[in-house]
Amino acid sequence: MEFFRIHRTIPFMRHALVLNLISLITFVAAVVFILLRGFHLSIEFTGGTVMEVHYQQAVQVDDVRNSVQSLGYTDFQVQNFGTSQDIMIRLPSRDGEDAGQQSEKVMQALKQQHADVELRRVEFVGPQVGQELLHNGLMALLFVVCGILLYLGFRFEWKLALACAIANLHDVVIILGFFAFFQWEFSLSVLAGVLAVLGYSVNESVVVMDRIRENFRKQRKMAVSEIIDLSITQNISRTIITHGSTQMMVMSMFFFGGPTLHNFSLALTIGIWFGIYSSVFVAAAIAMWLGVKREDLVKPVKKDDPAAEVM
């Protein structure tokens, strides 16, 4: 399916060097920010107080959030728990206050708006639990990366596989760099967004590389850069349809999903746009600079092979 067809090949590789230098600078800056500034981890990783409250009638999450915010909390989470009458509140630890004192103050603030609120459960989650969650999350990220590398290794010749792998690493590091630089809260939902971007970016890179491989078989007299430009140009319509529809869905989560989905959709937005960029200018350019050629992708036919006459 195509919205339009571009009849003139766009010379993307003509600007590959400049754009990849910009990309390299961005990548290095992201690594520096991650190492020097680190991440602003959510209470899921750092530990805190978890409360479950119940209302006799359905309650708006924003009302509960405003009540908690009035106590001076900034890094906290409020979400429905099972039904619209049950709310889970996660609070960061405060010096000089235990879980009981925190829950008492929160309940006082909640009862000022709704007198029918009832405390069902309160407990303190230690930082060791958060460290375990962080470790498990990083292990999940590692396994996903290893799985993608294995997939690319079996799917493509090594030059194309390596180019795809570098492009996908580029996307993940830059997303993490944004969160480190702006000190946006890094939660489990953000980690889930990073994992989603990995799969999404791989899909775009694979589509571009498949088209490059296909055109190497069809176009025997074109230069490598011309084949890459042709392949990317042929994919533009698909890219606009796929990424445009995905971005509309992500933006709906960003504007209407509330604080719970805000950083998740933010990570996806960064990943979508850098995924397009890396597939076009990073993966394709690296494959070209690695010296990919038709002989790498199309096995030569032996002269004594009867199929040679058909070719």
Secondary structure by P-SEA (a helix, b strand, c coil): ccccccccccccccaaaaaaaaaaaaaaaaaaaaaacccccccccbbbbbbbbbbcccccaaaaaaaaaaaccccbbbbbcccccbbbbbbcccccccaaaaaaaaaaaaaaccccccccbbbbbcaaaaaaaaaaaaaaaaaaaaaaaaaaaacccaaaaaaaaaaaaaaaaaaaaaaaaacccccaaaaaaaaaaaaaaaaaaaaaaaaaaaaaaccccccaaaaaaaaaaaaaaaaaaaaaaaaaaaaaaaccccccaaaaaaaaaaaaaaaaaaaccaaaaaaaaaccccccccccccccccccccc
